[in-house]
Amino acid sequence: MSNIEFNCLPTIIGSMPHTDPLQSCSLITRYLKDIPAWPQLPRRSFLENMYVQYSEGFPGVVVANDRIYVDTSKDFQKPLEELYAAYLENNADKFPVSQDYAAGFYAFLEQSDLSPLAVKGHVTGPLSWGLTVTDENKRAVLYNDILGDAVPKLLKLKAAWQEKELKKISRNTIIFVDEPYMASYGSSVAAGPFSSPEKVAAMIDEVFEGISGLKGLHCCGNTDWSVLLKTKLDILNFDTYNYAESVSLYPDEITKFLGRGGCIAWGIIPNDVASADRETVASLRDRLEEAVAPFTRNGLPFRDIIARSLLTPSCTLIPLGEAGAEKALELLIGLSAEMRKKYI
């Protein structure tokens, strides 16, 4: 990883409140000229739910009546062999995301007049996918020895296929692995073999192997950040608005991460209506500066951290609705411009 300086450029996590893919893409490309991201649209269809969206091709998967599960009573040997063959051959074309599952992705690829610095995509992380998707008996797939091993392999292929398509827009790609389940890490829910930091990091790194560009990790809750920092990530994205202190508890790990060329994506724009209505660019700048300050105690210059930073919303913009999402984007680009003017 080289020392990348984003200098507080803005981008988003991914999911948007729209049901019209073109409307969502138009909004994103109007505001995010430098690092646009394709929109996930779960309100358009259950198929765009973040767990369903990347499920096509998983052995035994069933999507019906707004439910996803894996039917282990079926013979899944043949699809499992096909998945492993594609994995071993690095043949991501065998496991695309189809248009019904990602209308926003396909609409984004059709956008013209884009000349971004980079383009951003996203894939659900293996821990979150494998602990959320269950078998017919409501047992998490990740606890099935055979199918659990297939989870990161499928997601690696999905990430690789997506990145290949996004390179048609820009040769510089950023793919985030979204791990909301890491907020439960260490609790009884994520107990067993997945309480091992090495096991979690290895699963995420297996997905990262499918990404040739920059690799990001997003967790929108509090977690043990040292676990995620054990992976081969290039960009750490977290909900700075609500959990800034939680990351500042890991100064040594963050210093080491930035020292090897890492970047922090500060999720500073709130995604709840009350907070979003209350905040201004000035108030968010103060909040961001307060969040960055603790990391300077290990001798990291403030400006160096700012240079190695992206700005994002705290998480999905869906709770804000369409008008609120646009306001959040206005705050995001306003804050980016303010930080760049002040520090770059």
N, C-alpha and C positions, 0 to 999 in steps of 0.2 A: 504494500500500500504506500503510495506516495503522499506527501503532505499536501492535502487538498484544501484550498481556501475558498469557501463558499461566501464568506463575508456577510453572513446573515441574509442570504437570499431566501425567499419564501417558497414553500411547497405545501402539499396537504397529505393527510393519511390515506384517504381513498374513497370511503363511502360518503355518498351525497344523498340529500333528501328527495331528489327529483325522480319522476317516473319516465320522463322524456330524455332519452340518451343524448340527443342533439342539443337540447337546452342546457343540460348539465355540462357537456363538453364545451359549449360556447362560453359559458360562464367561467369555466376553468382556464380556457386558453386566453380569455380577455384579461384576466387578472394575473395569471401565472405565466408570464412570457418566457422566463428563464428556465424554470423547472416545472413544467406541467405534469400532471398525473392523470391517469385514466380513472373514471368514476365507477365505483361499485354502486349498484342501484337496487338494494334489497326491497325497497318499497314497490319497485316495478314488478318483481317476481320473487317467489320463494327460492327459485333457482339461483338468484344472486346473493342469497345469504352466504356469509363468508365460509361456512362449513360445507354448504352444498356446492358452491361455485367451483371448487377444485376437486370434486368427488368423482367426476366422470372417469370411468375406467378402473375404479378401485374394485378389487374382487368381491363379489357378493353384494355390492351396494344397491340399496333400494331407495328411491325418492318417490314418495306418493303421499297424497293428502297432507301436504305441508309437514312432512316428516322425513327425516333421513335416518336410515339405519343399515347395518350390514347383516344380511341373512346368512349365518354360518351353517345353516342346515343344507344349503345348496352346495353343489360341487363347484368349488371355486378354483380348482387346480389349474385349469387351462388359462383363465384370466390372470392367475398369479404367475404362471410361467411366462405369459406375454409381457407382464409388467417387469419381471426380472430380466427378460431378454432385452427389452428396450433400455432398461437401466444400465445393464452391462455394456450395451452398444452405444450408450449416450444418444439414443434415438428419441429425442423429445417430440418429433413430429407424430409419433404414435399416440401421444397423450395431450392433444390440444385442449383448450377450453372452447367449447362451441358457442355460437352466437346466442342461443337461448339462455345460456348461463352467464353471459357477459356482454350484454348489448352495449354497455358503456365503453367497453374495450374496443369493440369493432367500430363504433361511431368515432372513437378517439383516433383510431388508425386512419380514418378517412378525412380528418381535419387537414385543411390545406393552409399554406402560408405560415407554417410553423418553422422557426429556426432557433430552437431552444439551445441553451448551454448543455442541458442534459434532460432526460425524460425519466419519469419515475413510475414504477409498477409495484405490485404487492402480492404476496401469497400468504395464506394462513400457515402459521407455524405448526410443526409436527406435534408438539406437546398439546397445544390447544385443540387441534383437529382430532388427535387420537384419544383425548380424554372427553371430548364433547360428543363425538359420533360413537354410538353404541351398537351392540349387536341386537338381535331380536329379543334378548332377555335383559336389555338395558344395562349390559356390562360394557364398559368403555373398551373400544377396539384395541387401544394400546396395551391392554392387559392380556390380549390374545397373543401368544408367543409368535405365531406364524404371521398373522395379519398386522400385528404391531410393528414388526420389522419392515413391513411393506409401506407403512405410512410415510416416513421421510423419503423413501425412494420415489413414490408417486409425486410428492410435493417438489422434489428436486427436478423431476421431468417437467412439471407444470411451470416452475420458475424458469427453467431453461427455454421452454417453448415461448413463454411470454416475452422473455428478454430478446429472443431472436426477432420476434415481431416488432418490438419497440425500437430495435436498432434501425428500422426503416425510417423512423422519425429523427433519431439522433444516435450517433455511434457511442455517445456517453450515456450509460444506463445506471439507474439506481433501483434496486429491487429491495423492498422492505419485507422482512418476514415478521408477520404480526402475531404476537404471543400474548393475548389478553389473559390466558390461563396462568401465566407466570405470577399474576397478582395473588393466586391461591397457593403459590409454591411454598412448601414447608408445612402446609396444613394437612389434615388427614385426607383431604380430597386428592392431593397429589402425592400421597404416601407411596410406600413400596419402592420398586426399583427406580421410580422417577423422582425420588427424593435425593438421588445422587447427583451432585452438580456435574460430575464428569459425564454421566449418562445423558443428562439434558443437553449439555453443551455439544456432545457428540451427535445427537439427533439433529440439532440445529445446523451444525457444521455440515452434516450430510446434505441438507437442503442447499446450503451455501455453495456446495460443490457444483451445483448447476448454474451458478451465477458467475459470469466472467467479469462483469462490471462491479460497481460498488454495492456492497452488501450492508443493508440496514436492518436493525432490530427495533420493533416498536412494542412497548408494553404500557398500557394506559392506567395502570394502578401501581400500588407500592409493591416492591418485590425485593428479593436479594439480588441486587444489581451485580454483585461479584460473579454470580453464575453466568449471566449474559456476557459479562466482560471476559469470560474464559473462552468465548467463541472467537471465530475469525471475522467478526464484524468490523466494518469500516465506519458505520454511523450508528450511534445510540440515540434513539428517540424516546422521550418519556413525557408524561403529563407534568410539565413544569409548573403550570398554573396551580395545581393542587398538591403536587408531591415534590417540590423542589428540594425540601430538606432531606427527603429520603435518599436522594442520590448524593447529596453532599456528605453523607455518612461514609462514603467510600472514596476519600480523597486520594489515597495511594493508587487504587485501581484506576481511577479516572486520569490521574497524572501519567501513569504508565500507558494508558490507552491513547491519550493525546500525544504522548511522547513518541509512540510508534506511528503517528500520522493520522490518528482517529479524528472523527468529527462528531459534535453533539448537535442533535436536532432538538431545539427547545420547543416543547409543546405549550406555548405560552398563551394562545388565544383560547379562552374558555368556550365550552360547547354546551353550557346550560344557559337558558334564556335569561334568567335573572342576572347572572354575572356578565354575560355578553352585553346586555342593555346598560349595565352600570359602567363598564370600562371604556377608556379612551386610549388613544395612541400614547399619550403622555403617562397615564397611569400604568399601562402595560410595560412601557419602557422602564419605569421605576421598578416594577416587579421583576422584570428580566434582569436588570442590573443587580438587584438584590440576590437573585438566584445564581448569578455567575460569580459574585464576589467571593463566596467561600472557597472556590477552587483556586483563587490566587494565593491562598495561604501556603501552598506548597511551592511557591516561587514561580508559578505560571503567570506571565504578564497578562493583564486583563485584555489588552488588544489582541494578543495571540489567540486567546480563547474565542474572542469575538470573530476573528478571521476564520477560525476552524468551526464555524457555527452555521446551522440552518435554522429557520424559524418555521413552525408548523402550528396548526390548531392542536389542542390537547388530545383530541381523538376524532372520531367521526363527527361530521357536521349535521347528521340526520336530526338530532333533537331540536335543532334551531329552525327547521322548516326552510322553505326555499328563500324567503326574504331574509331570514336570519342568517342563512349560510352566506348570502351575498354580503351582508354587513360584516360577517366574520372575515371574509376575504378582503374587504376594504380595510379592516383593522390590521390584518396580516401584512398587506403590502404597505400600509402606512407606517407600521412599526419597522418593517424592513428598511424602508427609505430613511426613516429617522435614525436608526442605528448605523446605517452605512454613511449617512451624512456626518454623524457625530464621531465615528471611530475609524472609518476606512479612508 
